[in-house]
């Protein structure tokens, strides 16, 4: 019972994570903040559906279709659809009408519905068609590098590719990483030291804003009544 999620990381520069999920006996979930966007497909009693799920700047509560099976591709930070700029998707998204189990409509064309084993190949087809693009500056900045651009230009490109400032994206990524460590049994003090928080109250504020759980809840309650959305190490 609940929201069962499984997935795998990707070595594609365009894809972060490929996941599947199934809901049973749950109608709400805590949607953890994320700087990345997803392409999601699901089958429920109401039929087959597809949507572009935008990045989330803060934690929220989201409905979960009853007895539904989901498949999703989480795209890499800095990757964006050319006809749907990332800033337009933050804290929102786009339902894709008339999707079927075989195909869906995206930027003036029908595309075959991908599966867990061909998500990367699907992303490459989008790239070749000019539907999906990626700004490598985002990866360089997130890794602490110094891009060959002025600070103002770098920040403008970062926001255009992600919908966030560099600082906001780092805060979200760090809070998600903290949640993963705490769910794995790490002590709050160790997470503070490892991820560079000032102290445990600083960690607690970040978790409340971006994850919606305390450190104790993440560590001691692996199956809460209201489940968390997808969490994985970034």
VENPE-V588380 format. One record per residue. D_CENTER is the distance of its C-alpha to the mean C-alpha in Angstrom with 1 decimal. Layout:
d_center
D_CENTER
D_CENTER
This chain:
d_center
23.3
19.8
16.4
16.5
13.4
14.0
12.6
13.2
12.1
13.3
16.0
15.4
15.0
12.9
10.6
8.5
8.4
10.4
10.7
13.3
14.1
17.2
18.3
21.8
23.6
20.7
20.0
17.7
14.6
13.3
9.8
8.6
7.8
4.8
6.2
4.2
5.1
6.0
9.7
10.8
14.4
16.4
20.0
21.6
25.2
24.7
24.1
21.4
18.5
15.8
13.4
11.1
8.4
8.0
6.3
7.9
10.7
12.0
12.1
13.5
15.0
14.2
16.6
16.3
18.7
21.6
22.1
19.3
17.9
14.4
13.1
9.8
8.8
5.5
7.4
8.6
8.9
12.1
11.9
12.8
14.9
18.4
19.3
16.2
15.7
12.5
14.5
15.5
12.1
11.1
11.5
12.4
12.2
14.9
16.5
18.2
21.8
24.1
21.7
23.5
22.9
24.2
22.9
20.9
21.6
19.6
21.4
24.9
24.8
24.3
21.9
22.2
19.4
17.9
17.7
16.2
19.0
18.9
15.2
16.2
19.5
18.0
15.9
19.2
21.0
18.8
19.6
23.2
23.5
22.2
19.3
16.5
17.1
15.9
17.4
18.2
19.2
15.6
15.6
19.1
18.6
15.8
18.2
21.0
22.9
25.2
24.5
27.6
27.2
28.4
26.2
26.2
25.3
22.5
21.0
21.5
19.8
16.8
16.4
17.1
14.5
11.6
13.0
13.4
16.3
16.2
17.1
14.4
11.6
13.6
14.0
10.4
9.9
13.3
12.9
10.1
12.5
15.4
14.1
13.8
17.3
18.8
17.8
19.5
22.6
22.7
24.9
23.7
26.3
25.1
21.5
23.0
25.1
22.6
19.8
22.4
22.3
25.8
26.5
25.3
25.4
23.1
20.6
21.3
20.6
17.2
16.3
17.8
16.0
12.4
12.6
15.6
17.6
20.4
20.8
23.5
21.5
18.7
21.5
24.0
22.3
20.1
20.5
20.5
21.8
18.6
15.8
12.4
9.2
7.4
8.3
9.2
11.1
9.8
